Amino acid sequence: MFIKNRNPNKNMNREELKQLLIEQNQIKATENIIKRDLETTICNYEQDKFILIISGIRRCGKSTLMEDIRKKYHAQSYYVNFDDERFINFNVDDFKIMHEVLIELYDEIDIFFFDEIQNINGWERFVRRLHDADKKIYITGSNASMLSRELGTHLTGRNINFTLYPFSFKEFLNFKNYQVKTDKMITGIDKSNIKRYFNEFIEKGGFPEFVKTEKVEYLKALYENILYRDIITRYNLKNEKALKEIIYFISSNIGKEVSFNNLKNMTGLTSATTIKEYIEYMENSYLTFLVPRFDISLKKQIYANKKIYLIDTALANVLGFRTSRDYGRILENVVFLELKRRNKEIYYHKRKKECDFVIRDGRYITMAIQVTQNMDDENTKNREIDGLLDAMNSYDLNEGLILTEDEEKEIKINTKTITIKPIWKWLLE
């Protein structure tokens, strides 16, 4: 449970609330906002009555995206950011007062933008009242579990959820003011420039502020914010040391299988269930992601080891221990995040051989993907092809994909076709 430092019996001072709302509702003249790919999808629902929820890790750009949508489409609207520490004494009874103050200040408006509203207990009842009164509502949040639980309880069927991640490679290139040409128009010089930017993307990741400033202190501060505000305080955890050890281990072993029992022994915690809960809290804050091994037996799938990935490659480099041999895992993490952006249902395959990703669509596995830095030596080439073929044969797939740093060709093996493609080109598709 999230223990809030607020007095539930104390209402927020009306005059203080008024000044805070005046300050927050001044539309900022932010320049050079990078249009996020998700914006187009969200704006397809502009005229619908659904509550639109944008969730994601802290500082990935949710507030900026909301600001951009507001400026382009809804200049006449209300905006409230509940992540402001001055809302410390705000409680559910204050929503009515807040609405009255907004009308007093700006007249009656039917469009509301709420940042991090899940910080206020009971928020979903207020939002439901607004929705029932035909108001258009946009919400951001950085805790997946709290949003889904409260939405599922009070707002089922009334909302559409979107997840925003740090910059994709396309968005990174936009930030760098590099215009990508169509595949057929890419010259040798274009290819060299894109590869240079791709190497930079791997190193800097996609948190907008870090890409801009390149200050490692920013990433460290962001991590501390997530650790203490979104995990330790929210869930009232006592064993900070064990949590940090888990995060260090995960950050150092992205793309590898993890065992809750092994982590239990490493941290000294008494229960594998506690380890599972800690990782769930990290997933709820969008810091980490578990990928299950696919099995037609749901029981086997649940109890099998999971693979784990991090929200950002630069953050992984800051939080974990890296060697040059880990570069392939970093590339794997990049591919995983792009699959998440594309809303794929992701598993890994492990029977006779192992395949990095298999994608499920409905009842069927429809795609198999391997990721490797290169296939220069015969052992690596055989391992990647054998793992992919094992997955293709297991799920009756005729086509498979191997993503590498720079290779591009096609291999035919009996009736199977394996496409080998540079990761940077696949990211731009």
C-alpha positions, 0 to 999 in steps of 0.5 A, a space after each residue: 500500500 502507498 503510505 501518503 504523507 497527508 492528513 485525510 481530515 484536513 482540507 487544502 486551503 482554498 486560496 492556496 489551491 487557487 494560486 496553484 491552479 493559476 500557476 499550473 494553467 498557464 500554457 507554457 511556451 515550450 519550444 522544440 517539442 518532439 512529436 511522439 509517435 503515440 500522439 497520432 494514435 491518441 488523437 484518433 480518439 479526440 472526438 470519442 467520450 473515452 477517458 484517455 490514460 497515458 501511463 509510463 515511467 517517470 520522466 519519459 515525456 508524459 507531461 510534455 506529450 499532454 502539453 503538446 496535445 493540449 496546445 494543439 487541440 484543446 487550448 481551452 481546457 483545465 490542467 492539474 498536476 498532482 505530482 506537485 508537492 504542494 498538493 500534499 494535503 489534497 484529499 478526495 473531498 477537495 476535488 469538488 472545491 478544485 472544480 469550483 475554483 477552476 470554474 471561478 477562474 476560467 469559466 466552465 470548460 468540458 476538457 480536463 488534463 490530470 497529471 499523476 492523479 493516482 497520487 490522490 486516494 479516491 480519484 477514480 470516483 471524481 473522474 467517473 462523475 466528470 465522465 458521466 457529465 460528458 466531460 473529456 478527460 486525459 490522465 497520466 500516471 506512473 504506476 501501472 498497478 494502481 491505475 489498472 486496479 482503480 480503473 477496473 473497479 470504477 471505470 470499466 469500459 470508459 477508458 482507453 489505455 496507452 503506454 509511453 516509453 522513452 524515445 524510440 530510435 525514430 524519435 531520437 533521430 527527430 530530436 537530433 533533427 535528422 530526417 530519415 529517408 525512405 529505405 530505397 533512398 538511403 545512400 552510403 552516407 545516410 547509412 553511416 550517419 544513421 549507424 552513428 546515431 544508432 550507436 549514440 542511441 544505444 549509449 544514451 537511451 531515450 529519456 528526453 532530458 538525459 539525451 539533451 543534457 548527457 548528465 549521468 547525475 540526472 539518471 541517478 537522480 531519476 533512479 532514486 526518485 523511482 526507487 524511493 517514491 514509486 517503490 519503497 514509500 508507495 509499498 512501505 518496504 523495509 528492506 532497502 538493501 535487498 531491493 537495491 541488490 535485486 535492481 543491481 543484479 537485474 541491471 547487470 543481467 538484462 536478457 538473461 533468465 532469472 530465478 526467484 529462488 536464486 535471488 532469494 538466496 543472494 539477497 538473504 530474503 526469506 521467501 521467493 514470494 517476497 522477491 516476486 513481489 519486489 519485482 512486481 513493484 518494479 514492473 508497476 513503476 515501469 522500471 523492469 519487465 519480465 518476459 515468460 517462456 512460452 508453453 502451451 501449459 499455462 502452469 509450466 509457463 507460470 513456474 518457468 524462469 522469466 527473462 528480464 529487461 530494463 526500461 532504458 539502455 543508458 539506465 541499465 549502464 548506470 545501474 548495473 555492471 557491464 562488460 564488452 560481451 554484454 553488448 548483444 544483450 543491450 541490443 536485445 533490450 533495444 529490440 524488446 522495448 521496440 516490440 513493447 512500443 508496437 504492442 506485441 505480446 512477447 515471450 521467449 522460446 526454450 525447448 531443444 534450443 533457445 530463441 530470444 523472442 516469439 510473438 503471440 497473436 491470439 492463440 498462435 505464435 506468429 513471429 520468431 526473432 533472434 538478436 545478436 551483435 554479429 554472426 562473424 564466427 561459425 559457432 555464433 551463426 549456428 547457435 542463432 540459426 539453430 535457435 530460430 529454426 527450433 522456434 519456427 519448427 515448434 510453431 509451424 512458422 515459415 519465416 524467421 528474423 535475425 537482427 544484427 548490428 549490420 548484416 543484411 541477407 536472406 537464407 533459405 533452409 528447406 521450406 524456411 526463409 530466414 531474413 537477416 537485417 540490421 537492427 537500426 533498419 528494423 527500428 525505422 520500419 
